[in-house]
Amino acid sequence: MAQVRPMRADARRNHERLLKVAVEAFAEHGEGASLDDIAKRAGVGSGTLYRHFPTRHALLEAAYLDRVEAIAARAGELAAELPPGEALVEWLYELGAGMMQVRGLKALLGPAVTDGTSEVATACGDPLRNAAARLARAARQEGTLREDVEPIDLLRLVHGLATASELADGESDHIRRYLALLTEGLRP
């Protein structure tokens, strides 16, 4: 087994600066923010950025991993507070609203709602797929979710709801309405 060497202190500082600047740039410009500008604002060369983050997706994923993990953890909190069906619907709402409120997050989560075979979907996709699976299983056991609805179906649908809300007016307010319309078809 190959031993992973810890980052040198200067490399660690560069990594942290790049992430901080990337979060700011993605918030300001969305997922299309200039990577060269991110490197420049972080005070490093483009080569340094690409050594740490070989692709735009890798940088997006690293910038938003904490946010995605917090959304996934929210599933457990909701499951402890609400009946299973309500917890599932509220979590889907919060996930969709998060995609609307955090620029670049919806684009990042696109690969997370694929079939799961993509390498790039793993770090952000796994926590969401696991959270959706737990909530869906509980809602099925409660009898508030159809047996044939898979967790990945739910993630794809909420991704679509975020897109529909963008088409409506770009506000997350529509997600709750669209989710209510959708959940009628998900019930047994």
Sequence and secondary structure as in RCSB ss.txt:
>XXXX:A:sequence
MAQVRPMRADARRNHERLLKVAVEAFAEHGEGASLDDIAKRAGVGSGTLYRHFPTRHALLEAAYLDRVEAIAARA
GELAAELPPGEALVEWLYELGAGMMQVRGLKALLGPAVTDGTSEVATACGDPLRNAAARLARAARQEGTLREDVE
PIDLLRLVHGLATASELADGESDHIRRYLALLTEGLRP
>XXXX:A:secstr
        HHHHHHHHHHHHHHHHHHHHHGGG  HHHHHHHHTS HHHHHHH SSHHHHHHHHHHHHHHHHHHHH
HHHHHHS HHHHHHHHHHHHHHHHHHSTTHHHHHTGGGS S  GGGHHHHHHHHHHHHHHHHHHHHHT S TT  
HHHHHHHHHHHHHHHHHHTS THHHHHHHHHHHHHH  
